Amino acid sequence: MNDRVYIHEVIDVTGHHRADYLHHMTANWSPTAQDERGQLCFGVWSVLGSTGPWPAVVNLWEEGGWDGLAASFGN
């Protein structure tokens, strides 16, 4: 059984900055989150929808169980 906890966040991106955000998240923030919080960036997706606000990005984070999630929220 997997003891990890997965959380997602939906980020509204302004105009043409989606590529900049994707690069920043994967190249800059993900390594920091891994080192400082023990979070693994499990996936980053661009969202293009026919309804609702877009462009948007979905980040999926893998946490080290419930204790890891609590520690991440404590930062």
PyMOL Python script that loads the backbone (N, CA, C, O; Angstrom):
from pymol import cmd

cmd.read_pdbstr("""\
ATOM      1  N   MET A   1       0.844  -1.188   0.000  1.00  0.00           N
ATOM      2  CA  MET A   1       0.000   0.000   0.000  1.00  0.00           C
ATOM      3  C   MET A   1       0.881   1.240   0.000  1.00  0.00           C
ATOM      4  O   MET A   1       1.925   1.268   0.651  1.00  0.00           O
ATOM      5  N   ASN A   2       0.468   2.234  -0.712  1.00  0.00           N
ATOM      6  CA  ASN A   2       1.175   3.502  -0.788  1.00  0.00           C
ATOM      7  C   ASN A   2       0.794   4.362   0.412  1.00  0.00           C
ATOM      8  O   ASN A   2      -0.389   4.616   0.641  1.00  0.00           O
ATOM      9  N   ASP A   3       1.781   4.809   1.177  1.00  0.00           N
ATOM     10  CA  ASP A   3       1.498   5.640   2.347  1.00  0.00           C
ATOM     11  C   ASP A   3       1.615   7.126   2.037  1.00  0.00           C
ATOM     12  O   ASP A   3       1.582   7.951   2.950  1.00  0.00           O
ATOM     13  N   ARG A   4       1.750   7.471   0.784  1.00  0.00           N
ATOM     14  CA  ARG A   4       1.888   8.868   0.373  1.00  0.00           C
ATOM     15  C   ARG A   4       0.528   9.550   0.313  1.00  0.00           C
ATOM     16  O   ARG A   4      -0.509   8.898   0.195  1.00  0.00           O
ATOM     17  N   VAL A   5       0.555  10.873   0.396  1.00  0.00           N
ATOM     18  CA  VAL A   5      -0.641  11.688   0.236  1.00  0.00           C
ATOM     19  C   VAL A   5      -0.392  12.602  -0.958  1.00  0.00           C
ATOM     20  O   VAL A   5       0.685  13.184  -1.089  1.00  0.00           O
ATOM     21  N   TYR A   6      -1.391  12.724  -1.823  1.00  0.00           N
ATOM     22  CA  TYR A   6      -1.261  13.552  -3.018  1.00  0.00           C
ATOM     23  C   TYR A   6      -2.227  14.722  -2.923  1.00  0.00           C
ATOM     24  O   TYR A   6      -3.410  14.546  -2.630  1.00  0.00           O
ATOM     25  N   ILE A   7      -1.716  15.901  -3.171  1.00  0.00           N
ATOM     26  CA  ILE A   7      -2.569  17.083  -3.190  1.00  0.00           C
ATOM     27  C   ILE A   7      -2.371  17.786  -4.533  1.00  0.00           C
ATOM     28  O   ILE A   7      -1.317  17.680  -5.160  1.00  0.00           O
ATOM     29  N   HIS A   8      -3.393  18.491  -4.950  1.00  0.00           N
ATOM     30  CA  HIS A   8      -3.263  19.250  -6.194  1.00  0.00           C
ATOM     31  C   HIS A   8      -3.636  20.695  -5.932  1.00  0.00           C
ATOM     32  O   HIS A   8      -4.367  21.018  -4.996  1.00  0.00           O
ATOM     33  N   GLU A   9      -3.115  21.540  -6.778  1.00  0.00           N
ATOM     34  CA  GLU A   9      -3.490  22.946  -6.744  1.00  0.00           C
ATOM     35  C   GLU A   9      -3.739  23.400  -8.174  1.00  0.00           C
ATOM     36  O   GLU A   9      -3.048  22.987  -9.105  1.00  0.00           O
ATOM     37  N   VAL A  10      -4.733  24.252  -8.328  1.00  0.00           N
ATOM     38  CA  VAL A  10      -5.060  24.813  -9.634  1.00  0.00           C
ATOM     39  C   VAL A  10      -4.633  26.276  -9.605  1.00  0.00           C
ATOM     40  O   VAL A  10      -5.070  27.049  -8.753  1.00  0.00           O
ATOM     41  N   ILE A  11      -3.777  26.639 -10.547  1.00  0.00           N
ATOM     42  CA  ILE A  11      -3.224  27.982 -10.608  1.00  0.00           C
ATOM     43  C   ILE A  11      -3.778  28.682 -11.846  1.00  0.00           C
ATOM     44  O   ILE A  11      -3.621  28.192 -12.965  1.00  0.00           O
ATOM     45  N   ASP A  12      -4.421  29.820 -11.644  1.00  0.00           N
ATOM     46  CA  ASP A  12      -4.855  30.637 -12.776  1.00  0.00           C
ATOM     47  C   ASP A  12      -3.653  31.424 -13.271  1.00  0.00           C
ATOM     48  O   ASP A  12      -2.978  32.097 -12.493  1.00  0.00           O
ATOM     49  N   VAL A  13      -3.393  31.338 -14.551  1.00  0.00           N
ATOM     50  CA  VAL A  13      -2.235  31.980 -15.154  1.00  0.00           C
ATOM     51  C   VAL A  13      -2.713  33.162 -15.989  1.00  0.00           C
ATOM     52  O   VAL A  13      -3.728  33.077 -16.680  1.00  0.00           O
ATOM     53  N   THR A  14      -1.978  34.253 -15.917  1.00  0.00           N
ATOM     54  CA  THR A  14      -2.331  35.453 -16.657  1.00  0.00           C
ATOM     55  C   THR A  14      -1.815  35.379 -18.089  1.00  0.00           C
ATOM     56  O   THR A  14      -0.612  35.280 -18.327  1.00  0.00           O
ATOM     57  N   GLY A  15      -2.738  35.431 -19.025  1.00  0.00           N
ATOM     58  CA  GLY A  15      -2.408  35.537 -20.440  1.00  0.00           C
ATOM     59  C   GLY A  15      -1.365  34.566 -20.947  1.00  0.00           C
ATOM     60  O   GLY A  15      -1.511  33.350 -20.823  1.00  0.00           O
ATOM     61  N   HIS A  16      -0.330  35.111 -21.509  1.00  0.00           N
ATOM     62  CA  HIS A  16       0.693  34.323 -22.199  1.00  0.00           C
ATOM     63  C   HIS A  16       1.808  33.838 -21.272  1.00  0.00           C
ATOM     64  O   HIS A  16       2.843  33.388 -21.763  1.00  0.00           O
ATOM     65  N   HIS A  17       1.638  33.911 -19.974  1.00  0.00           N
ATOM     66  CA  HIS A  17       2.702  33.548 -19.032  1.00  0.00           C
ATOM     67  C   HIS A  17       2.680  32.080 -18.601  1.00  0.00           C
ATOM     68  O   HIS A  17       3.430  31.695 -17.705  1.00  0.00           O
ATOM     69  N   ARG A  18       1.852  31.272 -19.210  1.00  0.00           N
ATOM     70  CA  ARG A  18       1.753  29.867 -18.813  1.00  0.00           C
ATOM     71  C   ARG A  18       3.081  29.137 -18.981  1.00  0.00           C
ATOM     72  O   ARG A  18       3.491  28.404 -18.081  1.00  0.00           O
ATOM     73  N   ALA A  19       3.753  29.315 -20.092  1.00  0.00           N
ATOM     74  CA  ALA A  19       5.046  28.644 -20.312  1.00  0.00           C
ATOM     75  C   ALA A  19       6.077  29.094 -19.286  1.00  0.00           C
ATOM     76  O   ALA A  19       6.876  28.286 -18.811  1.00  0.00           O
ATOM     77  N   ASP A  20       6.063  30.389 -18.938  1.00  0.00           N
ATOM     78  CA  ASP A  20       6.988  30.891 -17.915  1.00  0.00           C
ATOM     79  C   ASP A  20       6.711  30.226 -16.568  1.00  0.00           C
ATOM     80  O   ASP A  20       7.639  29.833 -15.860  1.00  0.00           O
ATOM     81  N   TYR A  21       5.427  30.102 -16.218  1.00  0.00           N
ATOM     82  CA  TYR A  21       5.068  29.474 -14.945  1.00  0.00           C
ATOM     83  C   TYR A  21       5.481  28.005 -14.924  1.00  0.00           C
ATOM     84  O   TYR A  21       6.048  27.534 -13.938  1.00  0.00           O
ATOM     85  N   LEU A  22       5.202  27.281 -16.002  1.00  0.00           N
ATOM     86  CA  LEU A  22       5.568  25.860 -16.064  1.00  0.00           C
ATOM     87  C   LEU A  22       7.074  25.683 -15.888  1.00  0.00           C
ATOM     88  O   LEU A  22       7.519  24.793 -15.164  1.00  0.00           O
ATOM     89  N   HIS A  23       7.847  26.526 -16.548  1.00  0.00           N
ATOM     90  CA  HIS A  23       9.305  26.444 -16.416  1.00  0.00           C
ATOM     91  C   HIS A  23       9.733  26.754 -14.983  1.00  0.00           C
ATOM     92  O   HIS A  23      10.545  26.033 -14.404  1.00  0.00           O
ATOM     93  N   HIS A  24       9.191  27.818 -14.419  1.00  0.00           N
ATOM     94  CA  HIS A  24       9.554  28.191 -13.045  1.00  0.00           C
ATOM     95  C   HIS A  24       9.222  27.067 -12.062  1.00  0.00           C
ATOM     96  O   HIS A  24      10.030  26.736 -11.194  1.00  0.00           O
ATOM     97  N   MET A  25       8.048  26.493 -12.200  1.00  0.00           N
ATOM     98  CA  MET A  25       7.624  25.453 -11.258  1.00  0.00           C
ATOM     99  C   MET A  25       8.523  24.226 -11.348  1.00  0.00           C
ATOM    100  O   MET A  25       8.935  23.687 -10.321  1.00  0.00           O
ATOM    101  N   THR A  26       8.829  23.781 -12.550  1.00  0.00           N
ATOM    102  CA  THR A  26       9.602  22.544 -12.702  1.00  0.00           C
ATOM    103  C   THR A  26      11.099  22.756 -12.524  1.00  0.00           C
ATOM    104  O   THR A  26      11.779  21.881 -11.988  1.00  0.00           O
ATOM    105  N   ALA A  27      11.627  23.886 -12.956  1.00  0.00           N
ATOM    106  CA  ALA A  27      13.079  24.112 -12.897  1.00  0.00           C
ATOM    107  C   ALA A  27      13.530  24.781 -11.610  1.00  0.00           C
ATOM    108  O   ALA A  27      14.639  24.525 -11.140  1.00  0.00           O
ATOM    109  N   ASN A  28      12.694  25.634 -11.030  1.00  0.00           N
ATOM    110  CA  ASN A  28      13.118  26.422  -9.873  1.00  0.00           C
ATOM    111  C   ASN A  28      12.452  25.996  -8.566  1.00  0.00           C
ATOM    112  O   ASN A  28      13.135  25.696  -7.587  1.00  0.00           O
ATOM    113  N   TRP A  29      11.115  25.970  -8.551  1.00  0.00           N
ATOM    114  CA  TRP A  29      10.431  25.713  -7.288  1.00  0.00           C
ATOM    115  C   TRP A  29      10.448  24.239  -6.890  1.00  0.00           C
ATOM    116  O   TRP A  29      10.625  23.930  -5.711  1.00  0.00           O
ATOM    117  N   SER A  30      10.272  23.333  -7.828  1.00  0.00           N
ATOM    118  CA  SER A  30      10.227  21.906  -7.504  1.00  0.00           C
ATOM    119  C   SER A  30      11.468  21.427  -6.744  1.00  0.00           C
ATOM    120  O   SER A  30      11.313  20.741  -5.733  1.00  0.00           O
ATOM    121  N   PRO A  31      12.688  21.752  -7.176  1.00  0.00           N
ATOM    122  CA  PRO A  31      13.862  21.320  -6.406  1.00  0.00           C
ATOM    123  C   PRO A  31      13.888  21.911  -4.995  1.00  0.00           C
ATOM    124  O   PRO A  31      14.303  21.240  -4.051  1.00  0.00           O
ATOM    125  N   THR A  32      13.452  23.150  -4.849  1.00  0.00           N
ATOM    126  CA  THR A  32      13.408  23.785  -3.527  1.00  0.00           C
ATOM    127  C   THR A  32      12.393  23.084  -2.635  1.00  0.00           C
ATOM    128  O   THR A  32      12.680  22.799  -1.472  1.00  0.00           O
ATOM    129  N   ALA A  33      11.208  22.805  -3.173  1.00  0.00           N
ATOM    130  CA  ALA A  33      10.171  22.118  -2.398  1.00  0.00           C
ATOM    131  C   ALA A  33      10.640  20.734  -1.974  1.00  0.00           C
ATOM    132  O   ALA A  33      10.339  20.283  -0.869  1.00  0.00           O
ATOM    133  N   GLN A  34      11.370  20.067  -2.844  1.00  0.00           N
ATOM    134  CA  GLN A  34      11.872  18.729  -2.517  1.00  0.00           C
ATOM    135  C   GLN A  34      12.898  18.801  -1.388  1.00  0.00           C
ATOM    136  O   GLN A  34      12.859  17.998  -0.455  1.00  0.00           O
ATOM    137  N   ASP A  35      13.810  19.758  -1.475  1.00  0.00           N
ATOM    138  CA  ASP A  35      14.860  19.890  -0.459  1.00  0.00           C
ATOM    139  C   ASP A  35      14.326  20.388   0.873  1.00  0.00           C
ATOM    140  O   ASP A  35      14.670  19.841   1.921  1.00  0.00           O
ATOM    141  N   GLU A  36      13.485  21.422   0.848  1.00  0.00           N
ATOM    142  CA  GLU A  36      13.051  22.080   2.079  1.00  0.00           C
ATOM    143  C   GLU A  36      11.809  21.460   2.708  1.00  0.00           C
ATOM    144  O   GLU A  36      11.642  21.529   3.926  1.00  0.00           O
ATOM    145  N   ARG A  37      10.934  20.856   1.906  1.00  0.00           N
ATOM    146  CA  ARG A  37       9.658  20.355   2.420  1.00  0.00           C
ATOM    147  C   ARG A  37       9.451  18.867   2.219  1.00  0.00           C
ATOM    148  O   ARG A  37       8.492  18.300   2.743  1.00  0.00           O
ATOM    149  N   GLY A  38      10.328  18.230   1.472  1.00  0.00           N
ATOM    150  CA  GLY A  38      10.145  16.816   1.177  1.00  0.00           C
ATOM    151  C   GLY A  38       9.002  16.551   0.215  1.00  0.00           C
ATOM    152  O   GLY A  38       8.498  15.430   0.146  1.00  0.00           O
ATOM    153  N   GLN A  39       8.584  17.578  -0.536  1.00  0.00           N
ATOM    154  CA  GLN A  39       7.510  17.427  -1.516  1.00  0.00           C
ATOM    155  C   GLN A  39       8.103  16.998  -2.848  1.00  0.00           C
ATOM    156  O   GLN A  39       9.149  17.498  -3.264  1.00  0.00           O
ATOM    157  N   LEU A  40       7.437  16.081  -3.505  1.00  0.00           N
ATOM    158  CA  LEU A  40       7.820  15.688  -4.852  1.00  0.00           C
ATOM    159  C   LEU A  40       6.793  16.249  -5.825  1.00  0.00           C
ATOM    160  O   LEU A  40       5.594  16.007  -5.686  1.00  0.00           O
ATOM    161  N   CYS A  41       7.269  16.995  -6.805  1.00  0.00           N
ATOM    162  CA  CYS A  41       6.376  17.500  -7.848  1.00  0.00           C
ATOM    163  C   CYS A  41       6.057  16.321  -8.759  1.00  0.00           C
ATOM    164  O   CYS A  41       6.856  15.963  -9.624  1.00  0.00           O
ATOM    165  N   PHE A  42       4.898  15.728  -8.564  1.00  0.00           N
ATOM    166  CA  PHE A  42       4.509  14.508  -9.264  1.00  0.00           C
ATOM    167  C   PHE A  42       4.079  14.794 -10.694  1.00  0.00           C
ATOM    168  O   PHE A  42       4.224  13.945 -11.572  1.00  0.00           O
ATOM    169  N   GLY A  43       3.547  15.998 -10.929  1.00  0.00           N
ATOM    170  CA  GLY A  43       3.135  16.359 -12.276  1.00  0.00           C
ATOM    171  C   GLY A  43       2.698  17.802 -12.360  1.00  0.00           C
ATOM    172  O   GLY A  43       2.229  18.380 -11.379  1.00  0.00           O
ATOM    173  N   VAL A  44       2.855  18.384 -13.541  1.00  0.00           N
ATOM    174  CA  VAL A  44       2.407  19.745 -13.831  1.00  0.00           C
ATOM    175  C   VAL A  44       1.736  19.708 -15.202  1.00  0.00           C
ATOM    176  O   VAL A  44       2.339  19.284 -16.187  1.00  0.00           O
ATOM    177  N   TRP A  45       0.485  20.154 -15.253  1.00  0.00           N
ATOM    178  CA  TRP A  45      -0.272  20.096 -16.497  1.00  0.00           C
ATOM    179  C   TRP A  45      -0.848  21.457 -16.844  1.00  0.00           C
ATOM    180  O   TRP A  45      -1.253  22.222 -15.969  1.00  0.00           O
ATOM    181  N   SER A  46      -0.876  21.743 -18.135  1.00  0.00           N
ATOM    182  CA  SER A  46      -1.587  22.918 -18.640  1.00  0.00           C
ATOM    183  C   SER A  46      -3.034  22.525 -18.883  1.00  0.00           C
ATOM    184  O   SER A  46      -3.324  21.430 -19.363  1.00  0.00           O
ATOM    185  N   VAL A  47      -3.933  23.433 -18.546  1.00  0.00           N
ATOM    186  CA  VAL A  47      -5.358  23.177 -18.718  1.00  0.00           C
ATOM    187  C   VAL A  47      -5.896  24.138 -19.768  1.00  0.00           C
ATOM    188  O   VAL A  47      -5.661  25.345 -19.710  1.00  0.00           O
ATOM    189  N   LEU A  48      -6.608  23.587 -20.712  1.00  0.00           N
ATOM    190  CA  LEU A  48      -7.308  24.380 -21.709  1.00  0.00           C
ATOM    191  C   LEU A  48      -8.741  23.893 -21.695  1.00  0.00           C
ATOM    192  O   LEU A  48      -9.028  22.769 -22.107  1.00  0.00           O
ATOM    193  N   GLY A  49      -9.631  24.732 -21.227  1.00  0.00           N
ATOM    194  CA  GLY A  49     -11.001  24.287 -21.074  1.00  0.00           C
ATOM    195  C   GLY A  49     -11.959  25.002 -21.990  1.00  0.00           C
ATOM    196  O   GLY A  49     -11.668  26.081 -22.507  1.00  0.00           O
ATOM    197  N   SER A  50     -13.093  24.391 -22.182  1.00  0.00           N
ATOM    198  CA  SER A  50     -14.141  25.032 -22.971  1.00  0.00           C
ATOM    199  C   SER A  50     -15.096  25.814 -22.080  1.00  0.00           C
ATOM    200  O   SER A  50     -15.874  26.635 -22.567  1.00  0.00           O
ATOM    201  N   THR A  51     -15.038  25.560 -20.778  1.00  0.00           N
ATOM    202  CA  THR A  51     -15.844  26.305 -19.818  1.00  0.00           C
ATOM    203  C   THR A  51     -14.959  26.690 -18.648  1.00  0.00           C
ATOM    204  O   THR A  51     -13.927  26.062 -18.409  1.00  0.00           O
ATOM    205  N   GLY A  52     -15.355  27.702 -17.932  1.00  0.00           N
ATOM    206  CA  GLY A  52     -14.590  28.130 -16.767  1.00  0.00           C
ATOM    207  C   GLY A  52     -13.363  28.941 -17.154  1.00  0.00           C
ATOM    208  O   GLY A  52     -13.073  29.135 -18.334  1.00  0.00           O
ATOM    209  N   PRO A  53     -12.650  29.410 -16.137  1.00  0.00           N
ATOM    210  CA  PRO A  53     -11.479  30.250 -16.404  1.00  0.00           C
ATOM    211  C   PRO A  53     -10.297  29.434 -16.917  1.00  0.00           C
ATOM    212  O   PRO A  53     -10.060  28.315 -16.463  1.00  0.00           O
ATOM    213  N   TRP A  54      -9.589  29.979 -17.828  1.00  0.00           N
ATOM    214  CA  TRP A  54      -8.354  29.403 -18.337  1.00  0.00           C
ATOM    215  C   TRP A  54      -7.590  30.527 -19.003  1.00  0.00           C
ATOM    216  O   TRP A  54      -8.230  31.519 -19.351  1.00  0.00           O
ATOM    217  N   PRO A  55      -6.323  30.473 -19.208  1.00  0.00           N
ATOM    218  CA  PRO A  55      -5.476  29.297 -19.006  1.00  0.00           C
ATOM    219  C   PRO A  55      -5.238  29.038 -17.525  1.00  0.00           C
ATOM    220  O   PRO A  55      -5.303  29.944 -16.694  1.00  0.00           O
ATOM    221  N   ALA A  56      -4.969  27.808 -17.228  1.00  0.00           N
ATOM    222  CA  ALA A  56      -4.680  27.390 -15.865  1.00  0.00           C
ATOM    223  C   ALA A  56      -3.634  26.287 -15.904  1.00  0.00           C
ATOM    224  O   ALA A  56      -3.365  25.691 -16.947  1.00  0.00           O
ATOM    225  N   VAL A  57      -3.057  26.036 -14.744  1.00  0.00           N
ATOM    226  CA  VAL A  57      -2.074  24.974 -14.573  1.00  0.00           C
ATOM    227  C   VAL A  57      -2.483  24.166 -13.351  1.00  0.00           C
ATOM    228  O   VAL A  57      -2.943  24.735 -12.361  1.00  0.00           O
ATOM    229  N   VAL A  58      -2.324  22.856 -13.405  1.00  0.00           N
ATOM    230  CA  VAL A  58      -2.567  21.982 -12.258  1.00  0.00           C
ATOM    231  C   VAL A  58      -1.235  21.389 -11.827  1.00  0.00           C
ATOM    232  O   VAL A  58      -0.525  20.780 -12.628  1.00  0.00           O
ATOM    233  N   ASN A  59      -0.904  21.574 -10.555  1.00  0.00           N
ATOM    234  CA  ASN A  59       0.294  20.975  -9.967  1.00  0.00           C
ATOM    235  C   ASN A  59      -0.148  19.834  -9.059  1.00  0.00           C
ATOM    236  O   ASN A  59      -1.080  19.993  -8.271  1.00  0.00           O
ATOM    237  N   LEU A  60       0.506  18.699  -9.163  1.00  0.00           N
ATOM    238  CA  LEU A  60       0.220  17.559  -8.301  1.00  0.00           C
ATOM    239  C   LEU A  60       1.458  17.274  -7.470  1.00  0.00           C
ATOM    240  O   LEU A  60       2.539  17.036  -8.008  1.00  0.00           O
ATOM    241  N   TRP A  61       1.292  17.301  -6.141  1.00  0.00           N
ATOM    242  CA  TRP A  61       2.402  17.118  -5.209  1.00  0.00           C
ATOM    243  C   TRP A  61       2.249  15.809  -4.452  1.00  0.00           C
ATOM    244  O   TRP A  61       1.151  15.442  -4.035  1.00  0.00           O
ATOM    245  N   GLU A  62       3.359  15.115  -4.281  1.00  0.00           N
ATOM    246  CA  GLU A  62       3.395  13.902  -3.471  1.00  0.00           C
ATOM    247  C   GLU A  62       4.019  14.258  -2.130  1.00  0.00           C
ATOM    248  O   GLU A  62       5.130  14.784  -2.061  1.00  0.00           O
ATOM    249  N   GLU A  63       3.283  13.962  -1.076  1.00  0.00           N
ATOM    250  CA  GLU A  63       3.727  14.253   0.289  1.00  0.00           C
ATOM    251  C   GLU A  63       4.085  12.956   1.002  1.00  0.00           C
ATOM    252  O   GLU A  63       3.572  11.889   0.667  1.00  0.00           O
ATOM    253  N   GLY A  64       4.954  13.058   1.971  1.00  0.00           N
ATOM    254  CA  GLY A  64       5.381  11.903   2.753  1.00  0.00           C
ATOM    255  C   GLY A  64       4.359  11.513   3.806  1.00  0.00           C
ATOM    256  O   GLY A  64       4.652  11.554   5.001  1.00  0.00           O
ATOM    257  N   GLY A  65       3.178  11.141   3.380  1.00  0.00           N
ATOM    258  CA  GLY A  65       2.106  10.756   4.294  1.00  0.00           C
ATOM    259  C   GLY A  65       1.461  11.982   4.931  1.00  0.00           C
ATOM    260  O   GLY A  65       1.751  13.119   4.557  1.00  0.00           O
ATOM    261  N   TRP A  66       0.580  11.730   5.901  1.00  0.00           N
ATOM    262  CA  TRP A  66      -0.128  12.832   6.565  1.00  0.00           C
ATOM    263  C   TRP A  66       0.825  13.698   7.373  1.00  0.00           C
ATOM    264  O   TRP A  66       0.645  14.913   7.447  1.00  0.00           O
ATOM    265  N   ASP A  67       1.836  13.085   7.977  1.00  0.00           N
ATOM    266  CA  ASP A  67       2.818  13.874   8.728  1.00  0.00           C
ATOM    267  C   ASP A  67       3.611  14.783   7.793  1.00  0.00           C
ATOM    268  O   ASP A  67       3.902  15.928   8.137  1.00  0.00           O
ATOM    269  N   GLY A  68       3.958  14.279   6.623  1.00  0.00           N
ATOM    270  CA  GLY A  68       4.658  15.091   5.638  1.00  0.00           C
ATOM    271  C   GLY A  68       3.810  16.254   5.149  1.00  0.00           C
ATOM    272  O   GLY A  68       4.314  17.360   4.954  1.00  0.00           O
ATOM    273  N   LEU A  69       2.528  16.002   4.952  1.00  0.00           N
ATOM    274  CA  LEU A  69       1.619  17.061   4.529  1.00  0.00           C
ATOM    275  C   LEU A  69       1.516  18.137   5.608  1.00  0.00           C
ATOM    276  O   LEU A  69       1.566  19.330   5.311  1.00  0.00           O
ATOM    277  N   ALA A  70       1.371  17.708   6.854  1.00  0.00           N
ATOM    278  CA  ALA A  70       1.297  18.667   7.961  1.00  0.00           C
ATOM    279  C   ALA A  70       2.576  19.494   8.050  1.00  0.00           C
ATOM    280  O   ALA A  70       2.519  20.700   8.293  1.00  0.00           O
ATOM    281  N   ALA A  71       3.719  18.859   7.857  1.00  0.00           N
ATOM    282  CA  ALA A  71       4.993  19.582   7.894  1.00  0.00           C
ATOM    283  C   ALA A  71       5.075  20.590   6.750  1.00  0.00           C
ATOM    284  O   ALA A  71       5.572  21.700   6.942  1.00  0.00           O
ATOM    285  N   SER A  72       4.596  20.222   5.566  1.00  0.00           N
ATOM    286  CA  SER A  72       4.603  21.147   4.427  1.00  0.00           C
ATOM    287  C   SER A  72       3.737  22.364   4.708  1.00  0.00           C
ATOM    288  O   SER A  72       4.118  23.493   4.397  1.00  0.00           O
ATOM    289  N   PHE A  73       2.569  22.132   5.297  1.00  0.00           N
ATOM    290  CA  PHE A  73       1.688  23.254   5.619  1.00  0.00           C
ATOM    291  C   PHE A  73       2.276  24.116   6.727  1.00  0.00           C
ATOM    292  O   PHE A  73       1.920  25.287   6.857  1.00  0.00           O
ATOM    293  N   GLY A  74       3.168  23.551   7.520  1.00  0.00           N
ATOM    294  CA  GLY A  74       3.818  24.312   8.587  1.00  0.00           C
ATOM    295  C   GLY A  74       4.876  25.267   8.084  1.00  0.00           C
ATOM    296  O   GLY A  74       5.282  26.174   8.810  1.00  0.00           O
ATOM    297  N   ASN A  75       5.333  25.083   6.852  1.00  0.00           N
ATOM    298  CA  ASN A  75       6.369  25.974   6.284  1.00  0.00           C
ATOM    299  C   ASN A  75       5.777  27.269   5.822  1.00  0.00           C
ATOM    300  O   ASN A  75       6.497  28.133   5.321  1.00  0.00           O
TER     301      ASN A  75
END
""", "prot")
cmd.dss("prot")
cmd.show_as("cartoon", "prot")
cmd.util.cbc("prot")
cmd.orient("prot")
